[in-house]
C-alpha cells in the first residue's frame, strides 16, 4: 500500500520529505500555490538531492502559472535528479488562481497543456500555441535525458466519462 504526504511547499521541506521516506512514505506532494507557498520545483529539487526512493509529486500544477515548455523543462530537469520518481499532477487552479483574483482555468486548457507536456517529454516535436500563433517545438538539450521509465506515462491520465468527455485522473 502507498502512503503519501501533502506539503504546503517550503524550500526547507526536503527535511520533512527525507524523514517521510525514512518512515516508509511512498509519495510527497508539493503545492503549487504562488503567493501562499514556495515554488514546488525548488522544493522538489532539494528533496531529490536528499532522498532516493520517495516519489516527488506536484500537487497540483496550474497551466496558467507556467507555460507548458517551461514546465516540461522543469520536470525533465527534476527527472535527471530523481529518475523515475517525478509525478506531475495538474488541475484547473481553484486556490492558486484565486490568490490572484482569477477563476479556475477551463478543462480544455488543462487537456491541451497535458498534450504538449506528454509530447515534449516523449521527445516529440509538438505544435504549441502561444501569443496568437502556432509553433513547432521540441527539446534541444541533449543532456536532459528521460529514463526508460520517463515522465510522460506518469503525467495525469486522461480518461473518458460516459459522455466521452476527457477528464483528468490521478
HELIX and SHEET records of a PDB file:
HELIX    1   1 UNK A   14  UNK A   22  1                                   9    
HELIX    2   2 UNK A   40  UNK A   50  1                                  11    
HELIX    3   3 UNK A   68  UNK A   81  1                                  14    
HELIX    4   4 UNK A   94  UNK A   98  1                                   5    
HELIX    5   5 UNK A  107  UNK A  121  1                                  15    
HELIX    6   6 UNK A  152  UNK A  154  5                                   3    
SHEET    1   A 4 UNK A   4  UNK A   7  0                                        
SHEET    2   A 4 UNK A  27  UNK A  30  1                                        
SHEET    3   A 4 UNK A  55  UNK A  62  1                                        
SHEET    4   A 4 UNK A  86  UNK A  91  1                                        
SHEET    1   B 2 UNK A 126  UNK A 130  0                                        
SHEET    2   B 2 UNK A 133  UNK A 137 -1                                        
SHEET    1   C 2 UNK A 157  UNK A 160  0                                        
SHEET    2   C 2 UNK A 166  UNK A 169 -1                                        
END                                                                             
